[in-house]
Amino acid sequence: MLSGIKHLLLGTPLPTHQLAHERLNKLQALAAFSPDALSSIAYANQEIYLGLVIAGSAGLALSLPIGLAITALLVLVALSYFQTIQGYPSGGGSYVVARDNLGMVPGLVAASALLIGYLLTAAVSLTAGVEAIASAFPALWPHRVIVSLSLLVVITLLNLRGLRETGTVMAIPVYLFLFAYLSMLAYGAARAFIDGPGSLTTAPLPSVPLTAFVVLHAFSAGCTALTGIEAISNGVPSFQPPEAKNARRTLMVMTLLMAVLFVGSVGLTQILAVVAGPQETILSALAGGLLGRGPAYLLIQVSTTLILTVAANTSFAGFPRVAALLANDGFLPRQLSGLGDRLVFANGILLLAVTTGGLIIAFGGDTHALIPLFAVGVFLAFTLSQTGMVVHWWRERGRGWQLKAALNGIGALATGMTVLIVGFSKFVEGAWITILLIPTLVAGFFQVRAHYHEVARQLSLDGLAPLDKPTPSPRVIIPISGVHRGMVDAVTYAQSISSDVAAVYVEFEPGAGERIREKWEHWWPEVPLVIQPSPYRSTIGPLLDFLDETDQQHDDGQLATVVLPEFVPARWWHGLLHNQTAWLIKTALLYRRRHLGFQRAIIDVPHHLQR
């Protein structure tokens, strides 16, 4: 039944050879990798507005200059990743570039920043999407957490179904958003040209002095518009051949669309003197001012919600890949490197979903509260990646390497300065959490790798003396709870592997053991039965005490084997009606460390009950 539900939700398993066919064309790839980058105008514009509105009309007058500065930074970063795709056609995210060119520690710092960035991208995109639709339907505002979590479940299931299906589904909201917003921006530009600029003098705005800190704060908040731009360079293997060429073209188109959407929306907001009301986003106010509150406005809000929801898909495409790379290098659990039934990194997807859900709940679904944690990690990863590319071109010294290195160097300098600005201006608002979390994650990575190295050392056959003496026949102990058909196969198997077989019964009530002995000796008189009293009505403790005692009586290294008879119910829910003693015994034996040098094997002999 559980397998049937899984196949219904996620689809039937795909064979490994089909992985080559699970590739995306340029239209699908733009839909799969660009939603975060394209939709970031929703929360980036909002953060610029919230950062400047406190200084009144003087602050809002700087919206467009700040937007243009961020767009220039966007172009620099895009050029850097365009070259990253060229230098790493097999997929070169910040982790790979920094690891290969700067060393392992910078690579792990970049990986930590990336993982945090992807996690926050998912949380911010979903909560911002809910805020967009709640601006049109204020009744949803108190229920933002529940709605965000519901959307998270949907996007998780889509990603677990597989790459191609995800790319196809994502195409609808992405291209709907582009159609709706580009049409609105074109109409707004025409309105601004015909009607002229608006005025903020009549709007009741705060009057906090405009300072350099306010400007830097707004700039750092608006830099979240650059999130998601790395996703294409990290996902080059997902493109159809020629992978690198298709990835570069898709990156160019995405960058152009990002610039038009960002500068266009910020510029119209300033030129038309748009001011948002309470419980409303600035883009909602812009759309309402241009289109009224009719169907066209609802289309804008719905398309914004949809693309912000699928913007989390950038994280679901990037996070599992970075986690798989780290797992392959031994810095994260190896389960994260394996492909699931649908040829996706299912464990990484589930880890991202659970952690994102925890963030949404912890921050009450408030995008503004999540944003300060955001940009530090993103721009730190950008800086390390571009610095690594400078070293890469210097080592390669191919045609035009000086120009390529210079472009990456300028990008690294610009994003490095942005990291300092963001860290300073948003430190007390929550950036300190990211700054503290990154070295913590790096330390955790080294602990994971140290564990794997220690396991490999202890399991190595190097230095082990040849096994030149025969292993003695095992001693077999059969814990029993009664005499029934489930015991038959277990006793028969035990006698087939050893002549030294004994059963043990843990007695809760005086006299119960003798009644069991009478039945036992009727069926297996040749197998001795030991009655182990348990005055505190515990099965595990007295059984382990008995095993320890018998171990001490055998100093010849004879292997102790515990054969567990276990009946298996016909239906899954029948198991809830039984006390699972066999499972408890297996767990206790498996994790009980042996200090006396004796070993124990555990053999489970199931008896399946009929329906």
TIFIFI-403014 format. One line per field, with one value per residue (C-alpha): residue number from 0; x, y, z. Coordinates in steps of 0.1 Angstrom, whole numbers, m for minus. Layout:
N
num = c(NUM, ...)
xx = c(X, ...)
yy = c(Y, ...)
zz = c(Z, ...)
//
This chain:
611
num = c(0, 1, 2, 3, 4, 5, 6, 7, 8, 9, 10, 11, 12, 13, 14, 15, 16, 17, 18, 19, 20, 21, 22, 23, 24, 25, 26, 27, 28, 29, 30, 31, 32, 33, 34, 35, 36, 37, 38, 39, 40, 41, 42, 43, 44, 45, 46, 47, 48, 49, 50, 51, 52, 53, 54, 55, 56, 57, 58, 59, 60, 61, 62, 63, 64, 65, 66, 67, 68, 69, 70, 71, 72, 73, 74, 75, 76, 77, 78, 79, 80, 81, 82, 83, 84, 85, 86, 87, 88, 89, 90, 91, 92, 93, 94, 95, 96, 97, 98, 99, 100, 101, 102, 103, 104, 105, 106, 107, 108, 109, 110, 111, 112, 113, 114, 115, 116, 117, 118, 119, 120, 121, 122, 123, 124, 125, 126, 127, 128, 129, 130, 131, 132, 133, 134, 135, 136, 137, 138, 139, 140, 141, 142, 143, 144, 145, 146, 147, 148, 149, 150, 151, 152, 153, 154, 155, 156, 157, 158, 159, 160, 161, 162, 163, 164, 165, 166, 167, 168, 169, 170, 171, 172, 173, 174, 175, 176, 177, 178, 179, 180, 181, 182, 183, 184, 185, 186, 187, 188, 189, 190, 191, 192, 193, 194, 195, 196, 197, 198, 199, 200, 201, 202, 203, 204, 205, 206, 207, 208, 209, 210, 211, 212, 213, 214, 215, 216, 217, 218, 219, 220, 221, 222, 223, 224, 225, 226, 227, 228, 229, 230, 231, 232, 233, 234, 235, 236, 237, 238, 239, 240, 241, 242, 243, 244, 245, 246, 247, 248, 249, 250, 251, 252, 253, 254, 255, 256, 257, 258, 259, 260, 261, 262, 263, 264, 265, 266, 267, 268, 269, 270, 271, 272, 273, 274, 275, 276, 277, 278, 279, 280, 281, 282, 283, 284, 285, 286, 287, 288, 289, 290, 291, 292, 293, 294, 295, 296, 297, 298, 299, 300, 301, 302, 303, 304, 305, 306, 307, 308, 309, 310, 311, 312, 313, 314, 315, 316, 317, 318, 319, 320, 321, 322, 323, 324, 325, 326, 327, 328, 329, 330, 331, 332, 333, 334, 335, 336, 337, 338, 339, 340, 341, 342, 343, 344, 345, 346, 347, 348, 349, 350, 351, 352, 353, 354, 355, 356, 357, 358, 359, 360, 361, 362, 363, 364, 365, 366, 367, 368, 369, 370, 371, 372, 373, 374, 375, 376, 377, 378, 379, 380, 381, 382, 383, 384, 385, 386, 387, 388, 389, 390, 391, 392, 393, 394, 395, 396, 397, 398, 399, 400, 401, 402, 403, 404, 405, 406, 407, 408, 409, 410, 411, 412, 413, 414, 415, 416, 417, 418, 419, 420, 421, 422, 423, 424, 425, 426, 427, 428, 429, 430, 431, 432, 433, 434, 435, 436, 437, 438, 439, 440, 441, 442, 443, 444, 445, 446, 447, 448, 449, 450, 451, 452, 453, 454, 455, 456, 457, 458, 459, 460, 461, 462, 463, 464, 465, 466, 467, 468, 469, 470, 471, 472, 473, 474, 475, 476, 477, 478, 479, 480, 481, 482, 483, 484, 485, 486, 487, 488, 489, 490, 491, 492, 493, 494, 495, 496, 497, 498, 499, 500, 501, 502, 503, 504, 505, 506, 507, 508, 509, 510, 511, 512, 513, 514, 515, 516, 517, 518, 519, 520, 521, 522, 523, 524, 525, 526, 527, 528, 529, 530, 531, 532, 533, 534, 535, 536, 537, 538, 539, 540, 541, 542, 543, 544, 545, 546, 547, 548, 549, 550, 551, 552, 553, 554, 555, 556, 557, 558, 559, 560, 561, 562, 563, 564, 565, 566, 567, 568, 569, 570, 571, 572, 573, 574, 575, 576, 577, 578, 579, 580, 581, 582, 583, 584, 585, 586, 587, 588, 589, 590, 591, 592, 593, 594, 595, 596, 597, 598, 599, 600, 601, 602, 603, 604, 605, 606, 607, 608, 609, 610)
xx = c(0, 28, 45, 13, 9, 45, 42, 9, 25, 60, 56, 71, 108, 131, 160, 195, 200, 172, 192, 207, 171, 162, 177, 162, 160, 167, 130, 126, 160, 151, 119, 137, 167, 155, 124, 144, 164, 134, 111, 136, 123, 93, 112, 142, 120, 101, 133, 146, 113, 112, 148, 142, 107, 118, 136, 105, 105, 143, 149, 125, 142, 172, 153, 164, 200, 203, 185, 210, 239, 225, 219, 256, 266, 242, 260, 294, 282, 266, 298, 317, 293, 293, 330, 326, 304, 332, 359, 338, 315, 307, 291, 311, 293, 310, 321, 338, 355, 367, 378, 398, 415, 416, 418, 395, 387, 376, 357, 338, 331, 316, 296, 283, 273, 256, 236, 225, 216, 196, 177, 169, 159, 133, 119, 120, 104, 75, 67, 71, 47, 21, 25, 19, m14, m23, m19, m48, m68, m60, m79, m50, m25, m29, m26, 7, 26, 0, m3, 35, 39, 12, 30, 63, 47, 35, 69, 86, 64, 70, 108, 106, 88, 119, 138, 119, 85, 96, 109, 77, 54, 76, 74, 37, 41, 75, 62, 29, 49, 70, 40, 21, 50, 66, 32, 26, 60, 55, 21, 36, 64, 38, 17, 48, 58, 23, 13, 47, 62, 42, 48, 55, 48, 11, 19, 22, 57, 82, 108, 139, 171, 186, 221, 247, 237, 201, 214, 238, 211, 187, 214, 223, 187, 181, 211, 189, 178, 210, 200, 197, 220, 245, 220, 226, 264, 258, 233, 251, 248, 210, 210, 206, 238, 258, 254, 278, 266, 230, 237, 256, 228, 202, 223, 224, 186, 180, 203, 187, 152, 164, 178, 146, 123, 143, 152, 117, 98, 121, 121, 83, 78, 100, 87, 51, 56, 41, 36, 24, m3, m3, m2, 6, 38, 52, 47, 11, 8, 24, 1, m29, m20, m14, m42, m68, m80, m97, m87, m54, m43, m53, m34, m2, m6, m14, 15, 38, 27, 31, 66, 77, 64, 83, 113, 119, 126, 160, 169, 155, 176, 208, 208, 207, 235, 258, 250, 257, 291, 299, 287, 309, 339, 330, 318, 281, 263, 267, 230, 228, 249, 226, 199, 164, 137, 131, 167, 168, 187, 157, 174, 187, 153, 137, 164, 158, 121, 122, 147, 128, 96, 113, 125, 91, 76, 104, 101, 63, 63, 77, 98, 112, 125, 143, 159, 188, 201, 201, 226, 258, 260, 250, 276, 303, 298, 299, 332, 349, 338, 350, 383, 387, 381, 409, 433, 418, 425, 460, 468, 453, 468, 448, 438, 426, 432, 442, 408, 389, 409, 404, 366, 364, 387, 365, 335, 352, 361, 326, 309, 335, 327, 290, 296, 312, 283, 257, 274, 278, 244, 224, 245, 222, 191, 202, 232, 252, 234, 247, 282, 282, 266, 291, 321, 299, 290, 326, 336, 308, 319, 354, 338, 319, 350, 370, 343, 345, 383, 382, 356, 378, 409, 391, 377, 409, 425, 460, 481, 456, 472, 461, 433, 452, 430, 395, 366, 349, 313, 290, 271, 234, 210, 173, 153, 116, 84, 64, 60, 43, 47, 69, 96, 98, 119, 141, 150, 155, 178, 198, 203, 215, 244, 255, 253, 255, 220, 201, 169, 162, 129, 126, 101, 80, 57, 69, 58, 53, 87, 79, 47, 67, 93, 67, 56, 92, 105, 76, 87, 125, 137, 173, 175, 180, 157, 171, 146, 158, 138, 129, 116, 113, 94, 121, 130, 161, 181, 179, 185, 217, 228, 224, 244, 272, 274, 276, 302, 325, 321, 336, 371, 379, 366, 336, 312, 279, 249, 214, 187, 155, 121, 98, 63, 54, 17, m2, m11, 10, m14, m14, 21, 8, m11, 21, 49, 78, 100, 122, 129, 139, 162, 179, 184, 199, 223, 233, 243, 256, 294, 314, 342, 351, 363, 334, 314, 277, 259, 222, 200, 164, 141, 107, 74, 49, 13, m14, m42)
yy = c(0, 25, 17, 23, 57, 66, 57, 77, 108, 106, 83, 49, 43, 52, 30, 45, 44, 69, 96, 108, 115, 135, 167, 201, 222, 259, 269, 242, 252, 289, 279, 255, 276, 313, 317, 327, 353, 367, 368, 383, 417, 411, 410, 431, 460, 457, 458, 488, 506, 497, 508, 542, 551, 559, 589, 602, 615, 623, 586, 573, 596, 573, 541, 543, 551, 522, 500, 509, 502, 468, 461, 470, 445, 420, 423, 418, 387, 373, 379, 360, 330, 331, 325, 299, 279, 281, 271, 244, 229, 199, 221, 245, 261, 282, 251, 234, 266, 276, 241, 235, 269, 283, 252, 230, 254, 283, 257, 246, 282, 287, 255, 266, 299, 282, 258, 287, 308, 280, 274, 310, 314, 287, 302, 338, 329, 310, 336, 365, 347, 343, 380, 389, 371, 382, 418, 411, 390, 405, 377, 354, 376, 359, 324, 330, 302, 275, 287, 288, 253, 240, 255, 240, 205, 210, 221, 193, 166, 181, 180, 144, 134, 143, 169, 169, 169, 198, 218, 213, 223, 253, 267, 278, 302, 315, 325, 338, 360, 373, 381, 398, 419, 429, 440, 460, 476, 486, 501, 519, 533, 547, 561, 578, 593, 606, 617, 628, 619, 618, 636, 624, 657, 648, 614, 611, 598, 595, 621, 603, 620, 605, 592, 571, 542, 544, 543, 514, 495, 499, 489, 458, 448, 453, 431, 401, 407, 389, 356, 326, 338, 310, 283, 279, 274, 249, 229, 227, 189, 192, 209, 190, 188, 209, 216, 245, 264, 261, 271, 302, 313, 307, 327, 357, 356, 354, 383, 405, 397, 403, 437, 448, 436, 451, 485, 488, 481, 502, 531, 531, 530, 561, 580, 574, 582, 549, 544, 511, 510, 488, 450, 456, 451, 479, 459, 454, 491, 497, 472, 487, 522, 513, 487, 494, 465, 445, 413, 427, 435, 400, 384, 403, 392, 356, 354, 369, 343, 315, 325, 331, 297, 280, 302, 278, 254, 270, 259, 224, 222, 236, 225, 187, 190, 209, 185, 156, 171, 175, 140, 126, 144, 129, 161, 153, 119, 97, 92, 127, 115, 88, 92, 82, 63, 92, 100, 130, 135, 127, 128, 163, 175, 161, 177, 211, 208, 199, 227, 253, 244, 249, 283, 294, 284, 299, 333, 333, 334, 370, 377, 409, 390, 364, 389, 400, 364, 362, 383, 376, 340, 346, 373, 355, 325, 349, 364, 331, 318, 348, 348, 312, 319, 345, 318, 294, 317, 325, 288, 280, 310, 303, 328, 361, 349, 384, 399, 370, 372, 410, 406, 380, 401, 432, 411, 396, 431, 444, 414, 414, 450, 441, 414, 440, 464, 438, 424, 458, 473, 442, 427, 434, 425, 389, 388, 378, 345, 337, 349, 326, 297, 295, 285, 262, 243, 242, 227, 202, 192, 183, 163, 143, 136, 127, 101, 86, 84, 68, 42, 34, 31, 7, m14, m16, m50, m35, m50, m78, m112, m141, m162, m195, m212, m226, m207, m227, m237, m209, m211, m204, m187, m185, m160, m172, m156, m188, m221, m217, m223, m193, m212, m242, m227, m209, m240, m261, m235, m231, m269, m269, m245, m257, m285, m261, m246, m233, m213, m186, m174, m142, m149, m119, m139, m168, m202, m190, m204, m239, m239, m229, m256, m284, m274, m268, m302, m318, m304, m300, m321, m320, m282, m270, m241, m215, m196, m160, m142, m106, m90, m56, m70, m61, m84, m67, m63, m99, m113, m92, m102, m139, m134, m116, m145, m172, m151, m151, m189, m193, m179, m197, m169, m190, m168, m162, m162, m150, m165, m145, m161, m133, m135, m110, m98, m99, m62, m32, m19, m53, m46, m17, m44, m62, m51, m55, m73, m89, m54, m41, m71, m66, m29, m36, m63, m42, m11, m28, m24, m55, m47, m83, m91, m114, m111, m117, m124, m117, m139, m131, m160, m146, m165, m148, m149, m154, m129)
zz = c(0, 9, m24, m43, m26, m33, m70, m73, m58, m73, m103, m110, m106, m136, m148, m145, m183, m187, m168, m201, m214, m183, m197, m202, m234, m231, m226, m198, m183, m182, m164, m140, m131, m134, m112, m82, m102, m121, m91, m67, m79, m56, m23, m35, m45, m13, 8, m11, m5, 32, 36, 19, 29, 65, 50, 32, m3, m1, 5, m22, m47, m45, m55, m92, m86, m61, m86, m113, m90, m82, m119, m127, m100, m116, m150, m134, m116, m147, m168, m141, m142, m180, m178, m150, m174, m200, m175, m159, m185, m164, m138, m116, m88, m62, m42, m71, m83, m48, m39, m70, m71, m36, m15, 6, 34, 10, m9, 22, 32, m3, 1, 35, 21, m9, 13, 35, 5, m11, 21, 26, m11, m6, 26, 13, m21, m6, 21, m4, m27, 0, 9, m28, m29, 6, m6, m30, m4, 30, 47, 40, 59, 93, 77, 59, 76, 68, 31, 28, 42, 18, m12, 1, 1, m35, m48, m29, m45, m80, m75, m62, m94, m115, m134, m168, m152, m129, m158, m178, m149, m139, m174, m170, m141, m153, m188, m174, m150, m178, m200, m172, m159, m191, m204, m172, m174, m210, m202, m172, m193, m217, m189, m174, m208, m214, m179, m166, m132, m100, m68, m33, m16, m9, 6, 45, 48, 77, 81, 94, 82, 51, 61, 44, 67, 54, 18, 24, 43, 13, m12, 8, 11, m26, m35, m28, m64, m75, m58, m81, m107, m99, m104, m142, m138, m110, m131, m165, m166, m166, m201, m233, m254, m261, m224, m219, m250, m240, m204, m215, m238, m211, m186, m211, m216, m178, m170, m196, m183, m147, m156, m175, m147, m119, m134, m149, m117, m95, m120, m124, m87, m83, m114, m106, m69, m57, m20, m5, 21, 53, 46, 10, m11, m32, m64, m55, m50, m84, m102, m84, m94, m130, m136, m109, m87, m115, m133, m147, m112, m99, m128, m117, m81, m90, m114, m88, m62, m87, m98, m62, m53, m82, m74, m45, m73, m79, m44, m50, m81, m65, m29, m35, m61, m38, m10, m33, m42, m5, 2, m26, m10, 24, 41, 43, 49, 19, 16, 0, m30, m42, m68, m59, m78, m101, m109, m85, m53, m32, 2, m5, m16, 16, 38, 21, 25, 62, 70, 49, 67, 101, 90, 78, 112, 132, 115, 113, 75, 76, 45, 60, 90, 68, 44, 68, 69, 31, 13, 33, 23, m13, m19, 0, m24, m54, m41, m35, m69, m88, m69, m77, m114, m114, m102, m127, m157, m143, m142, m176, m194, m225, m252, m237, m201, m189, m199, m184, m151, m150, m154, m126, m105, m108, m100, m70, m57, m62, m45, m17, m10, m10, 16, 39, 33, 39, 69, 85, 77, 86, 113, 143, 122, 117, 95, 125, 124, 90, 99, 129, 110, 82, 103, 123, 92, 80, 114, 110, 75, 89, 117, 92, 71, 102, 111, 76, 78, 112, 100, 70, 92, 116, 87, 68, 64, 64, 92, 99, 105, 82, 96, 99, 125, 120, 136, 164, 160, 174, 206, 199, 223, 214, 234, 236, 247, 245, 227, 193, 156, 152, 171, 148, 120, 145, 165, 134, 119, 152, 153, 117, 124, 159, 184, 213, 214, 244, 249, 275, 288, 308, 336, 348, 372, 395, 381, 345, 335, 347, 326, 295, 303, 302, 267, 256, 267, 249, 216, 220, 249, 235, 237, 273, 285, 310, 331, 338, 365, 360, 392, 375, 345, 320, 291, 278, 310, 323, 288, 284, 319, 309, 277, 296, 322, 295, 276, 307, 309, 274, 271, 238, 216, 206, 187, 205, 181, 191, 169, 172, 163, 151, 137, 110, 109, 77, 76, 86, 112, 130, 141, 162, 183, 194, 217, 192, 217, 189, 175, 210, 215, 181, 188, 223, 210, 180, 199, 231, 230, 241, 265, 273, 238, 229, 197, 191, 158, 155, 132, 127, 116, 105, 106, 83, 95, 69, 61)
//
